Amino acid sequence: MVVTFDFVCPWSYIGINRLLRTLDSLSSDFEWDIKWRSREINPTLPAAGVDRIAYRREKYGEQRGRMLDAQVEAQARYDGLRLNMNSIRTQASSHLAHQLRVLARKRNREQQFVMAVFKGYFESAVNIGEADELVQIAASVHMDPVEVRNYLAERMRGGTSLSTSQEDNVDGIHAVPHVQIGELSVVGVRPARELREFLVRATHSDLPPPGQGFCAPDDEDCPSSPM
């Protein structure tokens, strides 16, 4: 199973949380090896990020921006997540967090790290574009802070690009979250029942309809999926 996502996409947080819960609900006969892949939806953001209020006012207008935040928070509450969109002051660059995810994979902490970054950004308004914040998040999932800090410093000096990384090749994927199992895929947040059915019949040839509630490049908010 390949899961493509972005840390600054709230639908990725909701969708992945729902996916993991659904996987846990299946019997032990269904065991999936998840490969995580990165897709930056705002790849041109500066490393320090930008003011989120100004960013969203320009992109959506103040009223629609508030409506979208309320919409995604309501969907998250249905899944037991407490997003606090109004507290997020910085529209963060996810580039550095995706780089650190590679180290988390090597230390067998990848899934824990992914969920901790989501929680930090969307629930605690942590600026995940800052190295110091990422060090703390990594430490919370039992990664070595000294190793993490050195790793991030090396990446920042080298300017490693996700777009040229072979292990994060996402050609053809234009919206997240995106789940691929063999030749089958779903895009966006699916209702739990449909997601479960998709996982059970993943070896069959019929493809479920595309999902709703997703993020596309340079667009962190899209219409909500049915609950």
Backbone as CSV, one residue per row, in Angstrom:
resi,resn,N_x,N_y,N_z,CA_x,CA_y,CA_z,C_x,C_y,C_z
1,MET,0.844,-1.189,0.000,0.000,0.000,0.000,0.882,1.242,0.000
2,VAL,0.601,2.163,-0.909,1.348,3.416,-0.982,0.402,4.562,-0.631
3,VAL,0.762,5.344,0.372,-0.045,6.481,0.810,0.721,7.760,0.510
4,THR,0.157,8.591,-0.354,0.772,9.861,-0.719,0.004,10.981,-0.030
5,PHE,0.731,11.934,0.537,0.089,12.939,1.383,0.966,14.173,1.498
6,ASP,0.392,15.207,2.130,1.176,16.373,2.517,0.825,16.737,3.949
7,PHE,1.836,17.137,4.697,1.640,17.460,6.106,0.747,18.673,6.329
8,VAL,0.639,19.585,5.363,-0.164,20.790,5.565,-1.561,20.657,4.975
9,CYS,-1.919,19.464,4.569,-3.266,19.197,4.053,-4.114,18.592,5.164
10,PRO,-5.127,19.307,5.656,-5.955,18.746,6.728,-6.682,17.481,6.308
11,TRP,-7.018,17.389,5.018,-7.692,16.180,4.543,-6.750,14.990,4.583
12,SER,-5.454,15.219,4.417,-4.496,14.123,4.574,-4.516,13.607,6.008
13,TYR,-4.561,14.519,6.973,-4.611,14.116,8.380,-5.869,13.302,8.657
14,ILE,-7.004,13.821,8.226,-8.272,13.125,8.458,-8.289,11.775,7.744
15,GLY,-7.880,11.781,6.481,-7.928,10.554,5.688,-6.994,9.476,6.198
16,ILE,-5.775,9.862,6.589,-4.816,8.877,7.080,-5.238,8.352,8.446
17,ASN,-5.741,9.230,9.295,-6.253,8.776,10.586,-7.374,7.763,10.390
18,ARG,-8.260,8.040,9.451,-9.368,7.123,9.180,-8.859,5.812,8.589
19,LEU,-7.870,5.906,7.709,-7.285,4.703,7.113,-6.672,3.802,8.186
20,LEU,-5.887,4.392,9.084,-5.232,3.595,10.121,-6.248,2.956,11.056
21,ARG,-7.299,3.694,11.390,-8.340,3.127,12.250,-9.059,1.981,11.543
22,THR,-9.290,2.141,10.247,-9.957,1.084,9.493,-9.081,-0.151,9.405
23,LEU,-7.794,0.045,9.171,-6.868,-1.088,9.137,-6.865,-1.824,10.473
24,ASP,-6.901,-1.076,11.563,-6.915,-1.691,12.893,-8.183,-2.501,13.129
25,SER,-9.274,-2.103,12.465,-10.554,-2.787,12.679,-10.663,-4.093,11.907
26,LEU,-9.782,-4.287,10.928,-9.806,-5.514,10.145,-9.100,-6.634,10.904
27,SER,-9.392,-7.862,10.530,-8.777,-8.998,11.207,-7.291,-9.067,10.890
28,SER,-6.596,-9.908,11.612,-5.153,-10.048,11.406,-4.821,-10.650,10.047
29,ASP,-5.831,-11.148,9.327,-5.595,-11.668,7.981,-5.227,-10.553,7.015
30,PHE,-5.579,-9.310,7.370,-5.289,-8.172,6.510,-4.114,-7.396,7.106
31,GLU,-2.943,-7.651,6.595,-1.750,-6.959,7.065,-1.130,-6.212,5.888
32,TRP,-0.991,-4.902,6.061,-0.505,-4.070,4.974,0.808,-3.405,5.367
33,ASP,1.730,-3.405,4.427,2.973,-2.656,4.585,2.758,-1.301,3.926
34,ILE,2.727,-0.243,4.723,2.457,1.090,4.188,3.758,1.762,3.775
35,LYS,3.803,2.206,2.533,4.906,3.024,2.041,4.394,4.457,1.939
36,TRP,5.048,5.367,2.639,4.621,6.758,2.672,5.338,7.540,1.583
37,ARG,4.581,8.374,0.868,5.161,9.184,-0.201,4.720,10.640,-0.044
38,SER,5.602,11.537,-0.402,5.372,12.974,-0.210,4.834,13.630,-1.467
39,ARG,3.923,14.588,-1.263,3.437,15.429,-2.368,3.194,16.816,-1.804
40,GLU,4.122,17.724,-2.031,3.954,19.082,-1.518,2.907,19.824,-2.339
41,ILE,1.869,20.316,-1.679,0.820,21.037,-2.393,1.134,22.524,-2.513
42,ASN,2.076,23.008,-1.707,2.533,24.400,-1.801,4.052,24.420,-1.921
43,PRO,4.606,23.868,-2.995,6.061,23.711,-3.083,6.830,25.014,-3.222
44,THR,6.151,26.100,-3.563,6.854,27.371,-3.764,6.908,28.231,-2.507
45,LEU,6.313,27.773,-1.413,6.363,28.559,-0.181,7.798,28.689,0.305
46,PRO,8.161,29.845,0.872,9.493,29.979,1.465,9.639,29.044,2.654
47,ALA,10.870,28.728,2.992,11.131,27.783,4.081,10.491,28.225,5.390
48,ALA,10.445,29.532,5.627,9.875,30.058,6.872,8.357,30.088,6.849
49,GLY,7.742,29.772,5.707,6.300,29.858,5.591,5.844,31.295,5.396
50,VAL,4.532,31.499,5.414,3.958,32.836,5.258,2.832,33.012,6.270
51,ASP,2.429,34.245,6.472,1.316,34.524,7.372,0.051,33.855,6.831
52,ARG,-0.541,32.989,7.628,-1.665,32.194,7.140,-2.914,33.034,6.918
53,ILE,-3.172,33.991,7.782,-4.372,34.812,7.638,-4.326,35.586,6.329
54,ALA,-3.181,36.217,6.057,-3.038,36.980,4.814,-3.090,36.058,3.600
55,TYR,-2.456,34.911,3.720,-2.420,33.938,2.625,-3.824,33.496,2.241
56,ARG,-4.631,33.175,3.249,-5.965,32.674,2.975,-6.929,33.787,2.570
57,ARG,-6.719,34.977,3.109,-7.565,36.096,2.709,-7.381,36.382,1.221
58,GLU,-6.138,36.333,0.772,-5.864,36.581,-0.645,-6.390,35.441,-1.514
59,LYS,-6.293,34.229,-1.025,-6.656,33.064,-1.827,-8.164,32.828,-1.882
60,TYR,-8.834,32.986,-0.733,-10.247,32.627,-0.655,-11.183,33.785,-0.331
61,GLY,-10.643,34.827,0.280,-11.494,35.835,0.882,-11.754,35.440,2.324
62,GLU,-11.978,36.426,3.183,-12.074,36.150,4.616,-13.240,35.232,4.963
63,GLN,-14.420,35.504,4.406,-15.603,34.721,4.773,-15.487,33.269,4.321
64,ARG,-15.068,33.058,3.082,-14.960,31.678,2.586,-13.857,30.921,3.322
65,GLY,-12.778,31.615,3.660,-11.711,30.968,4.404,-12.191,30.443,5.741
66,ARG,-12.999,31.255,6.443,-13.550,30.811,7.724,-14.498,29.634,7.541
67,MET,-15.282,29.677,6.485,-16.213,28.589,6.216,-15.462,27.278,5.967
68,LEU,-14.384,27.348,5.196,-13.604,26.152,4.907,-12.964,25.586,6.165
69,ASP,-12.464,26.470,7.029,-11.885,26.010,8.292,-12.935,25.312,9.149
70,ALA,-14.123,25.906,9.235,-15.196,25.308,10.031,-15.602,23.954,9.458
71,GLN,-15.610,23.874,8.151,-15.996,22.636,7.482,-15.018,21.507,7.804
72,VAL,-13.734,21.798,7.698,-12.744,20.751,7.935,-12.690,20.378,9.415
73,GLU,-12.899,21.348,10.302,-12.927,21.043,11.736,-14.108,20.135,12.079
74,ALA,-15.254,20.389,11.457,-16.434,19.560,11.708,-16.201,18.129,11.243
75,GLN,-15.597,17.981,10.075,-15.302,16.638,9.580,-14.312,15.929,10.498
76,ALA,-13.323,16.661,10.980,-12.320,16.067,11.869,-12.941,15.609,13.185
77,ARG,-13.855,16.412,13.730,-14.503,16.038,14.990,-15.241,14.716,14.864
78,TYR,-15.802,14.476,13.696,-16.495,13.208,13.455,-15.548,12.031,13.648
79,ASP,-14.272,12.254,13.365,-13.269,11.198,13.493,-12.493,11.280,14.801
80,GLY,-12.932,12.123,15.717,-12.271,12.211,17.004,-11.026,13.066,17.017
81,LEU,-10.830,13.886,15.982,-9.674,14.777,15.902,-10.101,16.191,16.264
82,ARG,-9.249,16.900,16.977,-9.571,18.254,17.424,-8.689,19.267,16.704
83,LEU,-9.008,19.521,15.461,-8.254,20.515,14.711,-8.562,21.903,15.240
84,ASN,-7.561,22.749,15.260,-7.708,24.119,15.749,-7.176,25.063,14.681
85,MET,-7.927,25.178,13.599,-7.440,25.893,12.422,-7.190,27.368,12.694
86,ASN,-8.015,27.984,13.528,-7.858,29.413,13.795,-6.578,29.742,14.544
87,SER,-6.010,28.755,15.212,-4.791,29.017,15.978,-3.532,28.950,15.122
88,ILE,-3.645,28.445,13.895,-2.473,28.315,13.022,-2.138,29.680,12.441
89,ARG,-1.019,30.220,12.823,-0.625,31.555,12.379,0.259,31.531,11.136
90,THR,0.964,30.427,10.921,1.885,30.334,9.788,1.436,29.252,8.819
91,GLN,1.284,29.638,7.550,1.085,28.645,6.506,2.457,28.035,6.243
92,ALA,2.694,26.873,6.819,4.043,26.320,6.867,4.446,25.644,5.565
93,SER,5.740,25.651,5.317,6.315,24.805,4.275,6.488,23.412,4.861
94,SER,6.062,22.408,4.136,6.178,21.033,4.628,7.452,20.349,4.151
95,HIS,8.277,21.079,3.427,9.445,20.478,2.775,10.377,19.797,3.773
96,LEU,10.738,20.502,4.831,11.699,19.966,5.789,11.118,18.773,6.551
97,ALA,9.833,18.840,6.858,9.187,17.719,7.555,9.203,16.459,6.698
98,HIS,8.989,16.622,5.398,9.050,15.467,4.505,10.467,14.906,4.448
99,GLN,11.461,15.782,4.494,12.838,15.304,4.511,13.113,14.487,5.768
100,LEU,12.629,14.962,6.895,12.865,14.265,8.156,12.113,12.940,8.214
101,ARG,11.015,12.860,7.504,10.275,11.596,7.455,11.151,10.463,6.932
102,VAL,12.064,10.762,6.030,12.962,9.738,5.486,13.834,9.152,6.599
103,LEU,14.343,10.009,7.479,15.118,9.512,8.617,14.230,8.704,9.560
104,ALA,13.006,9.173,9.771,12.080,8.431,10.631,11.838,7.028,10.085
105,ARG,11.772,6.911,8.779,11.611,5.591,8.159,12.799,4.694,8.499
106,LYS,13.994,5.239,8.379,15.197,4.446,8.664,15.264,4.025,10.126
107,ARG,14.632,4.787,11.000,14.649,4.464,12.435,13.374,3.739,12.879
108,ASN,12.592,3.295,11.896,11.355,2.546,12.186,10.366,3.349,13.030
109,ARG,10.324,4.647,12.785,9.397,5.519,13.509,8.538,6.328,12.536
110,GLU,8.437,5.885,11.308,7.827,6.713,10.264,6.355,7.016,10.533
111,GLN,5.562,5.993,10.781,4.133,6.240,10.993,3.903,7.109,12.216
112,GLN,4.634,6.839,13.283,4.494,7.640,14.499,4.873,9.091,14.238
113,PHE,5.934,9.283,13.456,6.373,10.642,13.134,5.338,11.367,12.288
114,VAL,4.815,10.690,11.284,3.809,11.302,10.408,2.631,11.818,11.227
115,MET,2.103,10.987,12.101,0.935,11.389,12.878,1.277,12.477,13.893
116,ALA,2.496,12.461,14.425,2.903,13.498,15.376,3.038,14.854,14.696
117,VAL,3.522,14.868,13.462,3.623,16.131,12.723,2.230,16.677,12.432
118,PHE,1.332,15.831,11.969,-0.047,16.263,11.740,-0.647,16.868,13.005
119,LYS,-0.514,16.161,14.098,-1.096,16.611,15.359,-0.486,17.941,15.792
120,GLY,0.824,18.061,15.658,1.488,19.299,16.050,1.000,20.491,15.248
121,TYR,0.867,20.307,13.942,0.487,21.433,13.079,-0.984,21.793,13.233
122,PHE,-1.855,20.816,13.137,-3.288,21.109,13.076,-3.963,21.230,14.440
123,GLU,-3.372,20.666,15.474,-4.000,20.746,16.791,-3.280,21.702,17.730
124,SER,-1.961,21.851,17.548,-1.186,22.717,18.447,-0.549,23.898,17.744
125,ALA,-0.812,24.057,16.449,-0.320,25.202,15.669,1.199,25.317,15.680
126,VAL,1.896,24.179,15.718,3.357,24.174,15.645,3.779,24.488,14.213
127,ASN,4.762,25.354,14.052,5.274,25.666,12.718,6.210,24.544,12.289
128,ILE,5.706,23.612,11.509,6.477,22.435,11.131,7.527,22.736,10.070
129,GLY,7.641,23.987,9.670,8.720,24.374,8.771,9.992,24.736,9.510
130,GLU,9.932,24.808,10.836,11.089,25.190,11.642,11.798,23.956,12.179
131,ALA,13.111,23.948,12.036,13.906,22.794,12.456,13.758,22.512,13.945
132,ASP,13.774,23.557,14.774,13.674,23.347,16.221,12.376,22.645,16.598
133,GLU,11.292,23.024,15.938,10.003,22.392,16.227,10.004,20.929,15.780
134,LEU,10.623,20.662,14.642,10.677,19.290,14.145,11.529,18.403,15.049
135,VAL,12.583,18.971,15.613,13.407,18.209,16.556,12.555,17.763,17.742
136,GLN,11.724,18.666,18.249,10.873,18.326,19.390,9.834,17.272,19.018
137,ILE,9.257,17.411,17.840,8.276,16.416,17.395,8.941,15.052,17.260
138,ALA,10.117,15.023,16.648,10.834,13.757,16.474,11.181,13.130,17.821
139,ALA,11.604,13.961,18.767,11.939,13.448,20.097,10.717,12.833,20.774
140,SER,9.538,13.382,20.483,8.312,12.864,21.105,7.974,11.455,20.638
141,VAL,8.547,11.029,19.497,8.338,9.657,19.015,9.636,8.854,19.136
142,HIS,10.475,9.297,20.067,11.669,8.548,20.466,12.737,8.477,19.375
143,MET,12.907,9.569,18.645,14.053,9.715,17.757,15.120,10.536,18.478
144,ASP,16.369,10.294,18.152,17.494,10.950,18.817,17.555,12.420,18.409
145,PRO,17.366,13.350,19.335,17.350,14.781,18.986,18.646,15.258,18.341
146,VAL,19.789,14.757,18.794,21.072,15.178,18.220,21.179,14.709,16.774
147,GLU,20.824,13.465,16.526,20.860,12.948,15.161,19.891,13.720,14.268
148,VAL,18.710,13.996,14.783,17.705,14.718,14.006,18.191,16.116,13.661
149,ARG,18.755,16.819,14.633,19.225,18.181,14.383,20.339,18.189,13.329
150,ASN,21.252,17.246,13.427,22.340,17.172,12.448,21.804,16.826,11.061
151,TYR,20.843,15.941,11.022,20.235,15.533,9.751,19.549,16.715,9.073
152,LEU,18.787,17.472,9.852,18.090,18.634,9.296,19.075,19.699,8.840
153,ALA,20.127,19.913,9.613,21.125,20.915,9.236,21.773,20.553,7.906
154,GLU,22.052,19.283,7.719,22.643,18.832,6.456,21.679,19.045,5.301
155,ARG,20.406,18.742,5.518,19.408,18.933,4.453,19.234,20.406,4.111
156,MET,19.242,21.256,5.114,19.071,22.690,4.854,20.272,23.267,4.115
157,ARG,21.450,22.758,4.404,22.639,23.219,3.675,22.618,22.748,2.232
158,GLY,22.133,21.503,2.043,22.173,20.929,0.711,21.007,21.304,-0.164
159,GLY,19.903,21.783,0.445,18.724,22.164,-0.336,18.124,21.004,-1.091
160,THR,18.098,19.822,-0.461,17.587,18.622,-1.120,16.169,18.842,-1.632
161,SER,15.927,18.457,-2.868,14.622,18.678,-3.491,13.805,17.398,-3.511
162,LEU,12.574,17.484,-3.070,11.690,16.326,-3.127,11.370,15.947,-4.558
163,SER,11.333,16.933,-5.433,10.914,16.665,-6.803,11.894,15.772,-7.537
164,THR,13.143,15.669,-7.041,14.132,14.839,-7.700,14.450,13.588,-6.895
165,SER,13.717,13.352,-5.829,13.973,12.195,-4.980,13.321,10.958,-5.573
166,GLN,14.125,9.928,-5.834,13.581,8.718,-6.434,12.630,8.000,-5.492
167,GLU,12.886,8.081,-4.189,12.045,7.347,-3.263,10.724,8.060,-3.012
168,ASP,10.583,9.276,-3.512,9.328,10.003,-3.349,8.797,10.451,-4.707
169,ASN,8.879,9.575,-5.676,8.409,9.880,-7.016,6.886,9.819,-7.038
170,VAL,6.230,10.955,-7.282,4.770,10.992,-7.242,4.201,11.478,-8.572
171,ASP,4.889,11.177,-9.653,4.392,11.568,-10.966,2.981,11.035,-11.171
172,GLY,2.105,11.907,-11.666,0.738,11.502,-11.970,-0.230,11.644,-10.820
173,ILE,0.248,11.977,-9.632,-0.634,12.182,-8.485,-0.808,13.676,-8.278
174,HIS,-2.038,14.151,-8.403,-2.303,15.588,-8.387,-3.137,16.036,-7.189
175,ALA,-3.546,15.113,-6.345,-4.330,15.476,-5.169,-4.043,14.469,-4.063
176,VAL,-4.130,14.938,-2.837,-3.878,14.080,-1.676,-4.998,14.258,-0.653
177,PRO,-5.218,13.235,0.189,-4.487,11.974,0.268,-4.813,11.034,-0.896
178,HIS,-3.858,10.205,-1.217,-3.989,9.252,-2.313,-3.496,7.898,-1.810
179,VAL,-4.343,6.887,-1.930,-3.988,5.539,-1.480,-3.965,4.613,-2.687
180,GLN,-2.854,3.930,-2.883,-2.675,3.023,-4.018,-2.423,1.615,-3.492
181,ILE,-3.203,0.659,-3.991,-2.979,-0.752,-3.692,-2.970,-1.489,-5.022
182,GLY,-1.807,-1.879,-5.467,-1.695,-2.499,-6.780,-2.121,-1.521,-7.862
183,GLU,-3.098,-1.932,-8.659,-3.598,-1.075,-9.733,-4.754,-0.196,-9.282
184,LEU,-5.216,-0.365,-8.066,-6.372,0.375,-7.570,-5.937,1.558,-6.728
185,SER,-6.755,2.595,-6.746,-6.433,3.771,-5.939,-7.701,4.498,-5.534
186,VAL,-7.602,5.233,-4.433,-8.656,6.149,-4.020,-8.012,7.489,-3.712
187,VAL,-8.731,8.546,-4.031,-8.244,9.901,-3.807,-9.188,10.605,-2.851
188,GLY,-8.627,11.275,-1.864,-9.442,12.032,-0.934,-9.914,11.189,0.237
189,VAL,-10.732,11.794,1.078,-11.243,11.137,2.281,-12.496,10.342,1.930
190,ARG,-12.453,9.063,2.217,-13.606,8.208,1.952,-14.356,7.926,3.251
191,PRO,-15.678,7.755,3.188,-16.412,7.290,4.367,-15.815,5.972,4.859
192,ALA,-15.800,5.771,6.168,-15.137,4.603,6.744,-15.656,3.291,6.161
193,ARG,-16.962,3.209,5.963,-17.537,1.969,5.427,-17.011,1.687,4.027
194,GLU,-16.956,2.712,3.176,-16.454,2.519,1.819,-14.963,2.207,1.825
195,LEU,-14.240,2.839,2.727,-12.811,2.582,2.815,-12.553,1.135,3.218
196,ARG,-13.338,0.662,4.158,-13.196,-0.732,4.590,-13.487,-1.687,3.435
197,GLU,-14.544,-1.416,2.680,-14.888,-2.263,1.538,-13.771,-2.249,0.502
198,PHE,-13.193,-1.080,0.285,-12.098,-0.974,-0.678,-10.911,-1.824,-0.245
199,LEU,-10.573,-1.767,1.029,-9.434,-2.535,1.527,-9.683,-4.036,1.417
200,VAL,-10.906,-4.456,1.716,-11.232,-5.879,1.667,-11.167,-6.403,0.244
201,ARG,-11.636,-5.617,-0.714,-11.674,-6.086,-2.101,-10.508,-5.549,-2.919
202,ALA,-9.437,-5.165,-2.263,-8.321,-4.508,-2.948,-7.685,-5.370,-4.028
203,THR,-7.840,-6.670,-3.940,-7.259,-7.539,-4.957,-8.169,-7.727,-6.157
204,HIS,-9.373,-7.152,-6.114,-10.305,-7.287,-7.229,-10.037,-6.194,-8.261
205,SER,-10.705,-6.273,-9.389,-10.427,-5.352,-10.487,-11.319,-4.123,-10.501
206,ASP,-12.399,-4.122,-9.685,-13.311,-2.979,-9.730,-12.739,-1.833,-8.909
207,LEU,-12.753,-0.658,-9.474,-12.185,0.528,-8.840,-13.294,1.381,-8.246
208,PRO,-13.212,1.719,-6.953,-14.237,2.577,-6.356,-14.162,3.985,-6.922
209,PRO,-15.223,4.758,-6.798,-15.221,6.115,-7.332,-14.210,6.986,-6.608
210,PRO,-13.753,8.071,-7.266,-12.800,8.960,-6.616,-13.362,9.518,-5.324
211,GLY,-12.466,9.818,-4.385,-12.890,10.362,-3.105,-13.185,11.841,-3.180
212,GLN,-13.687,12.366,-2.088,-13.902,13.791,-1.938,-13.161,14.251,-0.700
213,GLY,-13.005,15.557,-0.557,-12.261,16.078,0.562,-10.793,15.803,0.369
214,PHE,-10.143,16.584,-0.500,-8.745,16.346,-0.822,-8.036,17.677,-0.991
215,CYS,-6.720,17.624,-1.132,-5.914,18.818,-1.375,-5.175,18.651,-2.688
216,ALA,-5.201,19.683,-3.511,-4.447,19.710,-4.748,-3.359,20.769,-4.625
217,PRO,-2.365,20.760,-5.526,-1.260,21.708,-5.400,-1.722,23.142,-5.209
218,ASP,-1.097,23.803,-4.222,-1.363,25.198,-3.883,-2.802,25.419,-3.448
219,ASP,-3.418,24.374,-2.890,-4.805,24.505,-2.431,-5.006,23.563,-1.261
220,GLU,-4.974,24.076,-0.035,-5.046,23.209,1.133,-6.472,22.853,1.512
221,ASP,-7.475,23.493,0.929,-8.855,23.256,1.323,-9.695,22.927,0.100
222,CYS,-10.409,21.814,0.172,-11.308,21.421,-0.897,-12.608,20.946,-0.272
223,PRO,-13.673,20.778,-1.067,-14.968,20.431,-0.495,-14.905,19.190,0.380
224,SER,-15.741,19.170,1.382,-15.748,18.073,2.348,-16.291,16.798,1.732
225,SER,-15.820,15.688,2.272,-16.361,14.391,1.888,-17.563,14.068,2.756
226,PRO,-18.421,13.152,2.301,-19.503,12.701,3.167,-18.929,11.939,4.338
227,MET,-19.570,12.039,5.493,-19.069,11.356,6.674,-19.524,9.905,6.698
